[in-house]
Amino acid sequence: MNKNIKYSQNFLTSEKVLNQIIKQLNLKETDTVYEIGTGKGHLTTKLAKI
């Protein structure tokens, strides 16, 4: 997937940042998360493992 500067697209790929986001969310197995604009799915992949 190519990013398009025209639409201000940015893709999150840093493992460190992804892990920090997951930690801060403090999610439980019973929580429901809706991710809008998943980009390349790096965060989605981590969320699915919770």
N, C-alpha and C positions, 0 to 999 in steps of 0.2 A: 504494500500500500504506500503510495507516494503522498507526502504531506503537501498541502497547498497553502502557501503563505498568504494568498489572497483571502482565505477563510480563517486565518490565524490558527491553523492546526498545529498542535504540539503533541508528541507522543511520549508518554512516560515509559522509560525503559530502565532507569536506575534501580537495581536490586535494593540498594540501601534505602532509597526513598519509598519504594513499594513496601518494604518491610516495616518502615516507620508508620506508614498509613495504616497498614493492617493492625499494628500494635495499638495505635491511637483509637481505632474504631472499637476495640474491646468487644468484638462480636461473640455471640453465643450460637450454638448449633441451631437454636430455634428462631433466630433472627432472620428476617427477610431483607435482602438488599437488591435495589434496582439500580443498575449502573447504566447511565445514559451516555452514549457516545464512547463506546468501548475502545475505539482506536484499534491497536493491534492485539488487545486482549491480555496484556501482561498483568494488570490488576485483576481482571476477571478470573484468570487462571488461579491466582492466589486466593481470591474470595471463594472460589468453588471448592477449595481444599479444606475449608473451615467446617 
